[in-house]
Amino acid sequence: MAMMKVDRGESDIRFGIGSELYLVDKIIEEAKAFVRSQGAEDTGGLILVLRELLNNAIEHGNHKDSKKKVEATVERIGPLRFKVTVADEGEGFDYKDLILKMSDDPTQLRNRGLPLVNAYCDELSFNAMGSQVEAYLTVPAETGFDLSEEDGWKVISPTGDITASVAEQFRSLLVALVEEGYLKYRFNLAKVMDIDSITLSIFVVFSNMLEKKGEEYALEIVAANADIEDVFNLTRLNNKYSFIQGE
């Protein structure tokens, strides 16, 4: 039975495996859960980096020798900044002349792994032997929704983009607020760079919910960027929501 060891810490997760490619998928699932537990929304880039480095260590470092180990660590080193370390027991390689630029030839099948990793990383470094690599990267934050009150207004301040991944959370929050009887809402979009069609539909449904209550209500959008304001104008949602610049 192939060896696999997992150690979870508060800010890191460490793996040890034999050089068996099928174990990579098991590590990936563990790593995804860890990174999400650290508040990351989009784990795609980090997981791609980890997978490519593991595959490279097994195939090229240890030459698929199941008796040789691969060790990996995913460590949170900042609010949403991570270091991925992968080490093998091979002889290493001379990385000094390594070309990390992605080939322009789409038919080239080999030598794409490390250039792909480099494209996603802020920094990529090797130990002296070339048997250990460290990749540093920052991942997108999971959007939260801060709530406050200002002069009778319920203020909703998303901490990041409002897209499909948080749509259900956003919808449930608004429904709960309507059920609590609030009628005046101010959405502070200072930290929102992007919204999608699902988000727009939630804004539509929300205004309709308030209208059906038959009471006087008010909706404001504060500090939205020009692109978001344009989308509201194009979809005529500016008839429901008043736009106010600044915070």
Secondary structure, 3 states (H helix, E strand, C coil): CCCEEEEECCCEEEEEEECCCHHHHHHHHHHHHHHHHCCECCCHHHHHHHHHHHHHHHHHHCCCCCCCEEEEEEEECCCCEEEEEEEECCCCCCCCCCCCCCCCCCCCCCCCHHHHHHHHCCEEEECCCCCEEEEEEECCECCCEEEEEECCEEEEEECCCECHHHHHHHHHHHHHHHHCCCCEEEEECCCCCCECHHHHHHHHHHHHHHHHCCCCCEEEEECCCHHHHHHHHHCCHHHCCEEECCC
